Amino acid sequence: MAKKSKGAKGSQWADHLTQRAKAENYPARSVYKLEEIQKKFKVIMPGSQVLDLGCAPGSWLLYAAKQVGGKGRVFGIDLTRIDIKLPDNVTAIQDNILALENDRFLAVENGFNTILSDMAPATTGRKDVDAFRSFELCTMALETAKKFGVPNSNFVCKIFQGNEFKKFEKEVKSVFKDCKTFKPESCRKQSKEIYIIAKGKK
């Protein structure tokens, strides 16, 4: 009985966030994960340049745009087209992360201060397979952070917990001065996702 009550409470929480997102003109409840991360770790600074990998449907783009302000810039890339109206300081393209280094889209002077990745694989229902696919996406995101992140830049990356988690965490720690794991309250309780928050690129 207690388990059922807890589950119902979790569902109500999810519904509450979905309704709140709609009321605040965000396309998805995932915005509140970034909001929690930002409030706790201050990964996005006013006037900075941010790259959002796997940016669809656009909630993180909108939130990041507010954080950087009019003097900052936010860039997003996703395989899925972004259909929402974006602020003037946001540019998003429909493309593959693997093609990033060859795209003029990343010809940003001085690189990026923060690189965000909320990318997730198409799930199969097999936790081990899903976790490995998540690890592969995270590795791509980290390579992007290595190439395009400026010194002392920050990196936020979602990963599914699995056998490769510790390996990826170790790789991130080799690139950044400070690395922590964090699961936002707004994550669904049954989700295996966790975020790696890395600050101060070496």
One Martini backbone bead per residue (centre of mass of N, CA, C, O) as a GRO file, in nm:
protein
  202
    1MET     BB    1   0.058   0.063  -0.020
    2ALA     BB    2   0.300   0.254   0.005
    3LYS     BB    3   0.399   0.225  -0.286
    4LYS     BB    4   0.151   0.342  -0.422
    5SER     BB    5   0.166   0.620  -0.292
    6LYS     BB    6   0.445   0.696  -0.402
    7GLY     BB    7   0.372   0.672  -0.701
    8ALA     BB    8   0.149   0.882  -0.703
    9LYS     BB    9   0.327   1.114  -0.614
   10GLY     BB   10   0.519   1.102  -0.857
   11SER     BB   11   0.300   1.159  -1.070
   12GLN     BB   12   0.212   1.433  -0.960
   13TRP     BB   13   0.485   1.570  -0.995
   14ALA     BB   14   0.505   1.535  -1.300
   15ASP     BB   15   0.242   1.685  -1.367
   16HIS     BB   16   0.320   1.951  -1.238
   17LEU     BB   17   0.566   2.009  -1.426
   18THR     BB   18   0.416   2.001  -1.693
   19GLN     BB   19   0.220   2.234  -1.625
   20ARG     BB   20   0.435   2.445  -1.561
   21ALA     BB   21   0.574   2.448  -1.835
   22LYS     BB   22   0.328   2.541  -1.994
   23ALA     BB   23   0.281   2.807  -1.831
   24GLU     BB   24   0.604   2.895  -1.899
   25ASN     BB   25   0.673   2.819  -2.206
   26TYR     BB   26   0.767   2.517  -2.205
   27PRO     BB   27   0.806   2.212  -2.386
   28ALA     BB   28   0.948   2.094  -2.110
   29ARG     BB   29   1.028   1.961  -1.790
   30SER     BB   30   1.350   1.960  -1.819
   31VAL     BB   31   1.411   2.252  -1.725
   32TYR     BB   32   1.424   2.182  -1.407
   33LYS     BB   33   1.698   2.049  -1.413
   34LEU     BB   34   1.864   2.296  -1.497
   35GLU     BB   35   1.771   2.479  -1.273
   36GLU     BB   36   1.894   2.312  -1.042
   37ILE     BB   37   2.184   2.317  -1.145
   38GLN     BB   38   2.221   2.624  -1.151
   39LYS     BB   39   2.156   2.687  -0.848
   40LYS     BB   40   2.391   2.493  -0.737
   41PHE     BB   41   2.650   2.545  -0.972
   42LYS     BB   42   2.683   2.774  -1.176
   43VAL     BB   43   2.731   2.708  -1.513
   44ILE     BB   44   2.596   2.990  -1.598
   45MET     BB   45   2.691   3.297  -1.740
   46PRO     BB   46   2.685   3.608  -1.795
   47GLY     BB   47   2.779   3.658  -2.135
   48SER     BB   48   2.793   3.378  -2.239
   49GLN     BB   49   2.877   3.065  -2.407
   50VAL     BB   50   2.643   2.815  -2.531
   51LEU     BB   51   2.616   2.453  -2.559
   52ASP     BB   52   2.345   2.244  -2.690
   53LEU     BB   53   2.311   1.903  -2.672
   54GLY     BB   54   2.021   1.793  -2.751
   55CYS     BB   55   1.787   2.044  -2.761
   56ALA     BB   56   1.540   1.896  -2.783
   57PRO     BB   57   1.265   2.110  -2.780
   58GLY     BB   58   1.411   2.384  -2.605
   59SER     BB   59   1.422   2.444  -2.295
   60TRP     BB   60   1.729   2.491  -2.249
   61LEU     BB   61   1.757   2.729  -2.438
   62LEU     BB   62   1.567   2.924  -2.290
   63TYR     BB   63   1.710   2.920  -2.015
   64ALA     BB   64   1.997   2.997  -2.107
   65ALA     BB   65   1.919   3.271  -2.232
   66LYS     BB   66   1.850   3.402  -1.956
   67GLN     BB   67   2.133   3.361  -1.822
   68VAL     BB   68   2.312   3.523  -2.038
   69GLY     BB   69   2.166   3.719  -2.198
   70GLY     BB   70   2.214   3.970  -2.437
   71LYS     BB   71   2.547   3.914  -2.432
   72GLY     BB   72   2.478   3.631  -2.501
   73ARG     BB   73   2.508   3.280  -2.622
   74VAL     BB   74   2.307   3.023  -2.791
   75PHE     BB   75   2.365   2.682  -2.887
   76GLY     BB   76   2.207   2.430  -3.102
   77ILE     BB   77   2.178   2.060  -3.130
   78ASP     BB   78   1.981   1.834  -3.349
   79LEU     BB   79   1.808   1.587  -3.515
   80THR     BB   80   1.577   1.762  -3.426
   81ARG     BB   81   1.358   1.990  -3.484
   82ILE     BB   82   1.304   2.328  -3.403
   83ASP     BB   83   0.972   2.483  -3.350
   84ILE     BB   84   1.032   2.708  -3.176
   85LYS     BB   85   1.059   3.016  -3.057
   86LEU     BB   86   1.350   3.210  -3.056
   87PRO     BB   87   1.567   3.397  -2.937
   88ASP     BB   88   1.811   3.617  -3.050
   89ASN     BB   89   2.046   3.447  -2.866
   90VAL     BB   90   1.954   3.199  -3.056
   91THR     BB   91   2.094   2.896  -3.209
   92ALA     BB   92   1.957   2.636  -3.427
   93ILE     BB   93   2.028   2.299  -3.540
   94GLN     BB   94   1.998   2.035  -3.781
   95ASP     BB   95   2.210   1.776  -3.658
   96ASN     BB   96   2.512   1.604  -3.614
   97ILE     BB   97   2.748   1.568  -3.376
   98LEU     BB   98   2.965   1.432  -3.569
   99ALA     BB   99   2.965   1.716  -3.756
  100LEU     BB  100   3.060   1.962  -3.591
  101GLU     BB  101   3.367   2.024  -3.677
  102ASN     BB  102   3.248   2.094  -3.989
  103ASP     BB  103   3.088   2.342  -3.874
  104ARG     BB  104   3.016   2.680  -3.881
  105PHE     BB  105   2.850   2.689  -3.623
  106LEU     BB  106   3.141   2.667  -3.445
  107ALA     BB  107   3.249   2.964  -3.531
  108VAL     BB  108   3.337   3.066  -3.233
  109GLU     BB  109   3.464   3.297  -3.058
  110ASN     BB  110   3.657   3.135  -2.808
  111GLY     BB  111   3.421   2.959  -2.763
  112PHE     BB  112   3.300   2.779  -2.477
  113ASN     BB  113   3.177   2.799  -2.139
  114THR     BB  114   2.928   2.597  -2.201
  115ILE     BB  115   2.838   2.243  -2.193
  116LEU     BB  116   2.545   2.071  -2.295
  117SER     BB  117   2.392   1.736  -2.206
  118ASP     BB  118   2.062   1.570  -2.279
  119MET     BB  119   2.126   1.313  -2.402
  120ALA     BB  120   1.941   1.029  -2.547
  121PRO     BB  121   1.861   0.726  -2.616
  122ALA     BB  122   1.700   0.488  -2.767
  123THR     BB  123   1.512   0.277  -2.606
  124THR     BB  124   1.491  -0.095  -2.535
  125GLY     BB  125   1.470  -0.211  -2.214
  126ARG     BB  126   1.778  -0.254  -2.187
  127LYS     BB  127   1.990  -0.145  -1.956
  128ASP     BB  128   2.270  -0.214  -2.078
  129VAL     BB  129   2.223  -0.093  -2.359
  130ASP     BB  130   2.135   0.191  -2.276
  131ALA     BB  131   2.391   0.262  -2.115
  132PHE     BB  132   2.591   0.235  -2.353
  133ARG     BB  133   2.459   0.446  -2.538
  134SER     BB  134   2.494   0.676  -2.341
  135PHE     BB  135   2.803   0.663  -2.326
  136GLU     BB  136   2.851   0.735  -2.623
  137LEU     BB  137   2.724   1.018  -2.610
  138CYS     BB  138   2.907   1.126  -2.382
  139THR     BB  139   3.171   1.099  -2.535
  140MET     BB  140   3.096   1.305  -2.751
  141ALA     BB  141   3.051   1.542  -2.557
  142LEU     BB  142   3.339   1.546  -2.439
  143GLU     BB  143   3.487   1.597  -2.704
  144THR     BB  144   3.351   1.870  -2.748
  145ALA     BB  145   3.459   2.001  -2.487
  146LYS     BB  146   3.758   1.974  -2.561
  147LYS     BB  147   3.746   2.143  -2.835
  148PHE     BB  148   3.526   2.402  -2.743
  149GLY     BB  149   3.631   2.454  -2.469
  150VAL     BB  150   3.734   2.667  -2.257
  151PRO     BB  151   3.910   2.769  -2.020
  152ASN     BB  152   3.710   2.699  -1.741
  153SER     BB  153   3.492   2.538  -1.835
  154ASN     BB  154   3.171   2.382  -1.860
  155PHE     BB  155   2.997   2.058  -1.774
  156VAL     BB  156   2.690   1.892  -1.880
  157CYS     BB  157   2.587   1.538  -1.819
  158LYS     BB  158   2.393   1.283  -1.925
  159ILE     BB  159   2.358   0.957  -1.759
  160PHE     BB  160   2.339   0.622  -1.754
  161GLN     BB  161   2.345   0.386  -1.526
  162GLY     BB  162   2.643   0.173  -1.541
  163ASN     BB  163   2.933   0.013  -1.625
  164GLU     BB  164   3.051   0.303  -1.757
  165PHE     BB  165   3.037   0.532  -1.548
  166LYS     BB  166   3.321   0.538  -1.410
  167LYS     BB  167   3.478   0.581  -1.668
  168PHE     BB  168   3.356   0.854  -1.742
  169GLU     BB  169   3.418   1.005  -1.482
  170LYS     BB  170   3.726   0.980  -1.513
  171GLU     BB  171   3.745   1.138  -1.780
  172VAL     BB  172   3.634   1.403  -1.672
  173LYS     BB  173   3.851   1.442  -1.442
  174SER     BB  174   4.090   1.476  -1.660
  175VAL     BB  175   3.962   1.768  -1.766
  176PHE     BB  176   3.851   1.856  -1.481
  177LYS     BB  177   3.874   1.994  -1.163
  178ASP     BB  178   3.553   1.951  -1.121
  179CYS     BB  179   3.343   1.667  -1.000
  180LYS     BB  180   2.990   1.586  -1.010
  181THR     BB  181   2.700   1.434  -0.888
  182PHE     BB  182   2.345   1.463  -1.006
  183LYS     BB  183   1.995   1.444  -0.892
  184PRO     BB  184   1.725   1.574  -0.969
  185GLU     BB  185   1.407   1.609  -0.847
  186SER     BB  186   1.277   1.616  -1.152
  187CYS     BB  187   1.331   1.340  -1.176
  188ARG     BB  188   1.240   1.042  -1.233
  189LYS     BB  189   1.248   0.793  -1.004
  190GLN     BB  190   1.297   0.546  -1.221
  191SER     BB  191   1.539   0.675  -1.322
  192LYS     BB  192   1.892   0.631  -1.439
  193GLU     BB  193   1.956   0.916  -1.437
  194ILE     BB  194   2.250   1.132  -1.444
  195TYR     BB  195   2.463   1.403  -1.347
  196ILE     BB  196   2.746   1.566  -1.474
  197ILE     BB  197   2.945   1.808  -1.297
  198ALA     BB  198   3.174   2.028  -1.463
  199LYS     BB  199   3.459   2.230  -1.362
  200GLY     BB  200   3.728   2.357  -1.496
  201LYS     BB  201   3.900   2.349  -1.746
  202LYS     BB  202   4.239   2.252  -1.807
   0.00000   0.00000   0.00000
